[in-house]
Structures are given as C-alpha cells and as structure tokens.
Amino acid sequence: MILLDRVTKTYGRSNAPALDRISLHVEPKEFVIVVGQSGAGKSTLLKLLTREERPTSGKIIVGGIDYDKLKDREIPLLRRKIGVVFQDFKLLPNKTVFENVAFALELVGYANREIHHTVPKVLDIVGLVGKEKRMPLELSGGERQRVAIARAVVRQPRILIADEPTGNLDPKHAWDVIKVLEKINKYGTTVLLTTHNQEIVNKLQRRVITLKDGKISSDRARGDYKT
Amino acid sequence: MKPTGMRRRFITMERIFTTGLANFLRNAWLAVAAMTMMLVTLTIVLFLVISNATFSHTISQITDKIDISVYLKDSVKPADKDKLINDIKQLSNVKSVDFISKDQALKDYQDQNKNNPDLLAAISQTENPLPATVQIKPKDPNKINDIRDYLEQPEVKRLQSDETSYSGDRKEAIDKITQATRFLRETALIGVIVFTIISCLIIFNTIQMAIFNRREELTIMRLLGASTWYIRGPFVVETIFYGVIASLISIILVGSLFTVASSTFEATSLGLLDIGYASDYFSQHFWTILTAQMGIGILIGAVSSVLATRRYLKFKTTK
C-alpha cells in the first residue's frame, strides 16, 4: 500500500537531510505507528506521502501511484484517496461540525442528499452525535480531533494518516481517539499514526517504526517505544 | 454511493457558482472599488467606439460631397462623352460617375434659383449657357492625383470647356478633420489601455486581499484534495459578476446620457460630434454593444482573478 525506496529529503542545500535514505513497506490494512522525537523526520515523512513536499531523491509509491509520474493536476486526486488527520486539526472555524465534515464531500462533487446521508453515519462512528451544529471553537480538544478524523474518513480513503492525533489530549480523550482509529482500521483502512505517547504505543501492540535523525532505527512487528 | 461523471461535474459547477456569488456579496465594499475601475474603463471604451463611429460618419458625409466636376464643351459628340465616362470609370480611385446634361444643368439651376427672378430672366433670354458636366466622386479624396493626371491629358483636356473644379478648399478642411480624429482616437486608445491595466491591477489586488483573508481555508481545501478550479472558480465567478454589473451600469449611464443629450440638443450637431447620429448608433447597435461590453468586463475580471489565484494554487516543485 505504501512503498518508500531509499527516500531522502533535504530542506535547503547545506542542511543535514530530514530523511536519509528511508526504505519502508506498509501492507494494505496494516496499522503502523511511527515514533520518534521532534525533528526525527516524522512530519517530513507524512508531508512526502501527501505530496506537500517532494523527495530530494528516492521513490514513493502509494496505492499504486508512482509519485514521480504524478502530474500537478493529479495531486488533488491522490489526496482524495488519502485521509489525513492533521496535528493542528485544520478545521474551518466558520463552519459547523457537520459542515466541516460535509466539506470534504462537497469538494469532490457529492450531492447534498448523499452528504446528508453519509455525514451522520461518520459522526456516529467518532461519537459526535448531537454536536453537528457546534462550531469548532465550542468544542473540546478531543472533540475537535474527532471532527478532524470524521472528515478524514468520510470519503472512505484506503489510507488514513494521523499526525499526532493525541498530541494535545488528556489520557482518556487520547484513548477515545485511538479507539476510533482502530475501528476504522478494522473496516479495512490502512492507518499510519505518528505519536509521542509511550503508553499508547506500548498498549496497542502494533507495528512500530522508530525514526531517529532521519533514519529508521528500528521496525518491529509488535513493538514498544523506548525513549 | 458515489455520484458519477457528468452529475458530479454539474454539482461541482453549481457549488463553484454559488460560492462565488456568496463571496461577491460578502466582499461587497471591496467589490465596489474593483467595479468602479471597471466601469470607468468600459465607459471610456464605449465612448471611444461611439465617437469613432460618429466621426467616421461625419467625415464620410463631408467627403461624399467632394467631387470633381468636368465641364464639357458643347461640341463634344455623344460617343466621345460616353467614352470619357467609361474611361473615367476604369480609374481605380473612382467611386461613381454622374453625367449631367445641359438640359438637366439648366433645370437644376432654375430650381436652385427659383426665388431669384432676375437670374432666371437673365438665363432664359440666352441659349442655355450651362455646360454638360461629368461629376466624379473619388473613393479617397486624398488621392485624386491619378484622376487629375487623366483629365490633364491633352486629348481629354480638349473636350473640356472650363477649368476643372477639384473642391480644393474643402479637401484642406477634411484633412484637418481627419488629423483631429486620428489624434482623438489615438489619445482615447492610450486612455483605454492605461485604464484597462489599472482596473486589472485593482481587481487583481482585490482578489489577492480576499485570498489573503481566506488563505487558511484555501490551504485546507488544497490538502483535502480540492481541484484547482474548485478553489479558483468562485474567485473567477466573483470577478465575472464585477464585469457584468460594471458593463450594465456603463450601458445605462451612456444610454441615459444620450437620451438627455439628444433631446436637449435636438437635431443640432455639436461641431463634429453629431449627437443625433451617436444616439442612433447607440440604439441601433445596442445588443452588440451590450455583448461586447460584457465580454470585455468578463475578460478583464477573469484574467485578473486567474492571475491573482495562480500563485496560491501552485504545488511545490522543489525537491
């Protein structure tokens, strides 16, 4: 599902590479956790996958799409296949919860009737029933995070990328979010999760990839996280 | 269930349009500046077109009166006369040739002077003193040399009784008018170009301001996989509204100006600018003018908004 072959990304010319010849393979329906300290290259990795950045060298293939052959006008089509939960949520502040989720469907041309049919189902999965008309600013951090997840999965992407989705949450809310991700993974979506949270990593018992200074320092099938 | 092809495209188009309309209403005050600029530009263009048509009309009216009169001797045989007329018709700069016989010339003279019995009496006492005339209308009154050369040939000159009249004095006046209109046209053209550029820049800025206010939203849209036209479309729709409204106001403005002016100056012409003609021209070509105005307005709007959004829609290309 995700294939990286000796991928290097260097910002600017003289800097040390943010990612240094990373090779990585993720199977469909896998649940992968990427850990590492700030600056280890986690965000860069995700930005390469969403084609926000281009690799300095190396090959990236996601869902059968070779990024080297991807034309600019095809980038939106790629992004529609990948659901992303951003670290800072990236919700539209002047739209309600419902509208924020509906927005993802609007811009790929779903009819209003279909939107009204689909969005409540997804809000139910993430546990936001009854909060459809709230504005993002009226929600708690965990609720906002779940809106972001709902928006990321509403189009039923084959891959879900979640960047530190538990970053600003207390343990209880963090677990709520993780449970939602597991549920989505169970439905068949490949999940790529980055986190700092040691407890979550150890409890999940999933594949863990550890990044250090732009390199993969370990990749274990049922890993834990040592700081 | 995913919507398919055509339907999806239609839904998307509809969303682009409604978003554009909403933005237009939301940015109303910002829009006023852009529309005013466009209005000024379009009105200048409209004035240029109408005054150009009017001047051309005036000039052609005057130049129509320019002719060359060749007076024939009474002794010229009909065959020679016909040959002369035919030869003149062959010249490239000749628009038309009229023949006025001696009788016709007399009749015209009598008509023109019917209130002057002395002149009529004088002429009726003698045998018809008026010569038969060949009247030549040149296509371009500025280039009558070839006609003149032909008429100056000895065997042609032989047939003529008097000096040929070239309306020389009128030609000078026409030259001056032509020069003046050319100057006006050029000045107006420069004005149009300058105002078009300014109005493009202002609209460009308006859109950039609107984008700046919503850059976060645009970034999010981009990350969620919105296509370039889904993001750009509403801005283009918005500026097309500017164009349509500005062109309508411009037409209404100029139209009512003509209505007022033509009733005030009824049938008088203000020097070269024949208000009556300009007003007629405006109403006769109303739909063409309306379409053209809207076309220009829409073009200005669309071009500047496409340029303004381009920078924000680029994907990263650096490796």
Interface residues (C-beta under 8 A of the other chain):
Chain A: T50 R51 E52 E53 R54 P55 T56 S57 D72 R73 I75 P76 L77 L78 R79 R80 V84 F86 K90 L91 L92 F103 A104 E106 L107 V108 G109 Y110 A111 E114 R151
Chain B: M1 K2 P3 R7 R8 R9 I11 T12 R15 E217 T219 I220 M221 R222 L223 L224 G225 A226 S227 T228 Y230 F315 K316 T317 T318 K319
